[in-house]
Amino acid sequence: MKVYTFWGGGACRLIARELGFSRPWDKFPYRRAVELVGLRLIAGIEAERSTTAPAFFQVRGSGAIVKWNRDNVLRLRYRLGVACPENFTHACAACAVGYQECPGGVHRDTYQLRFCDGCGHEAYFDPERRAVHCADCDNKERLRAQGAT
């Protein structure tokens, strides 16, 4: 079962440290929320918050979870003894390849290159979203809509 929740920037930074990210000057610095994709965690499901679906507030990691996250995801994303399977040099967070094809991916499906009417450029579309605009335009629209509520 999938459980959906929204975490603000501050919550993401705190959660990142629990899951294996380091301080900014060390080997695994956390930069943005999308980097949490694909990492394991422990979430305490709370009955009082779970009226229609499981809901949680507390998130933590353990020594074993931090080790798994670092060994199986973060070392690849930070190129620490693990090369990119595609030999790319850009950051995994900026990559079009999805985690179904690469363990360093930060989104499920590999993006598709098409023309976007929103920005007027050939750009990457996220097939999972089925959006009418490219991933960048779609993200801007979603953030604008979220700020309005």
Sequence and secondary structure as in RCSB ss.txt:
>XXXX:A:sequence
MKVYTFWGGGACRLIARELGFSRPWDKFPYRRAVELVGLRLIAGIEAERSTTAPAFFQVRGSGAIVKWNRDNVLR
LRYRLGVACPENFTHACAACAVGYQECPGGVHRDTYQLRFCDGCGHEAYFDPERRAVHCADCDNKERLRAQGAT
>XXXX:A:secstr
        HHHHHHHHHHHT B TTSSSB   GGGGTT   EEEE GGG SSS  EEEEE  HHHHHHHIIIIIH
HHTTSS   TT   S GGG S  TTT TT SSSS  EEEE TTTSSEEEE TTTT SS HHHHHHHHHHHHHH 
